[in-house]
Amino acid sequence: MPDDEQEPQPETGVFSGFGVASAVLGVVAVVAVAVGVWIWSGHRAETAEIDHRTAVLQTAAEWTGVLVNMNKDTVDADLAALHEGTVGQLNVDFEASVEPFRRLVQTLQSRTSGQVNSVSLEEIHHEQPDDRSPDGGPDAGDELTGFATRTDTVLVIATSVSENAGTETPQTVRWSLRLDVAEVDGELAISGLERIR
């Protein structure tokens, strides 16, 4: 067959219809995987945040539970347990901070039973490189900067009933506390204590 009598070949483009469809499906699959990973990462981060907040609230409640249940017979052991659960300036000044409680319990010779009524997060503060003084050093107001990866402020409401030696009527004491709970080396401890009036 001579060259000029050959049958004409159909023209083919760079991509066939199936090639374009395959490329589109590939892009859709990659986007779907990326969105799935993004959603899973967000869910995982949110779950970790909720777990951390729960641990912070539990730490504050347990520490307060020891405080509001101090008795004349257990005051030294209770104060040692409270001191062990502190960090930062509160740990350094612990004896001075709790001396009024110790004196009161020992003077009144009281037997106390208390309970934590509620705990709630007041604010959440993640330590950031921006949390520094203008000269680039740690903020002078936060002695835990550089040590605490995070500090959460917890409001605690508790009630204790004290039966004092020599009195017939038990005395009810209502506690409103603001506690700072700091995470240092993966452990939670109380770094600030303020009684709210």
Secondary structure in CASP SS format (residue, H / E / C, confidence):
PFRMAT SS
TARGET T0000
AUTHOR 0000-0000-0000
METHOD secondary structure of the structure
MODEL  1
M C 1.00
P C 1.00
D H 1.00
D H 1.00
E H 1.00
Q C 1.00
E C 1.00
P C 1.00
Q C 1.00
P C 1.00
E C 1.00
T C 1.00
G C 1.00
V C 1.00
F C 1.00
S C 1.00
G H 1.00
F H 1.00
G H 1.00
V H 1.00
A H 1.00
S H 1.00
A H 1.00
V H 1.00
L H 1.00
G H 1.00
V H 1.00
V H 1.00
A H 1.00
V H 1.00
V H 1.00
A H 1.00
V H 1.00
A H 1.00
V H 1.00
G H 1.00
V H 1.00
W H 1.00
I H 1.00
W H 1.00
S H 1.00
G H 1.00
H H 1.00
R H 1.00
A H 1.00
E H 1.00
T H 1.00
A H 1.00
E H 1.00
I H 1.00
D H 1.00
H H 1.00
R H 1.00
T H 1.00
A H 1.00
V H 1.00
L H 1.00
Q H 1.00
T H 1.00
A H 1.00
A H 1.00
E H 1.00
W H 1.00
T H 1.00
G H 1.00
V H 1.00
L H 1.00
V H 1.00
N C 1.00
M C 1.00
N C 1.00
K C 1.00
D C 1.00
T C 1.00
V H 1.00
D H 1.00
A H 1.00
D H 1.00
L H 1.00
A H 1.00
A H 1.00
L H 1.00
H H 1.00
E H 1.00
G C 1.00
T E 1.00
V C 1.00
G C 1.00
Q H 1.00
L H 1.00
N H 1.00
V H 1.00
D C 1.00
F H 1.00
E H 1.00
A H 1.00
S H 1.00
V H 1.00
E H 1.00
P H 1.00
F H 1.00
R H 1.00
R H 1.00
L H 1.00
V H 1.00
Q H 1.00
T H 1.00
L H 1.00
Q C 1.00
S C 1.00
R E 1.00
T E 1.00
S E 1.00
G E 1.00
Q E 1.00
V E 1.00
N E 1.00
S E 1.00
V E 1.00
S E 1.00
L E 1.00
E E 1.00
E E 1.00
I E 1.00
H E 1.00
H E 1.00
E C 1.00
Q C 1.00
P C 1.00
D C 1.00
D C 1.00
R E 1.00
S C 1.00
P C 1.00
D C 1.00
G C 1.00
G C 1.00
P E 1.00
D C 1.00
A C 1.00
G C 1.00
D C 1.00
E C 1.00
L C 1.00
T C 1.00
G C 1.00
F C 1.00
A E 1.00
T E 1.00
R E 1.00
T E 1.00
D E 1.00
T E 1.00
V E 1.00
L E 1.00
V E 1.00
I E 1.00
A E 1.00
T E 1.00
S E 1.00
V E 1.00
S E 1.00
E E 1.00
N C 1.00
A C 1.00
G C 1.00
T C 1.00
E C 1.00
T C 1.00
P C 1.00
Q E 1.00
T E 1.00
V E 1.00
R E 1.00
W E 1.00
S E 1.00
L E 1.00
R E 1.00
L E 1.00
D E 1.00
V E 1.00
A E 1.00
E E 1.00
V E 1.00
D C 1.00
G C 1.00
E E 1.00
L E 1.00
A E 1.00
I E 1.00
S E 1.00
G E 1.00
L E 1.00
E E 1.00
R E 1.00
I C 1.00
R C 1.00
END
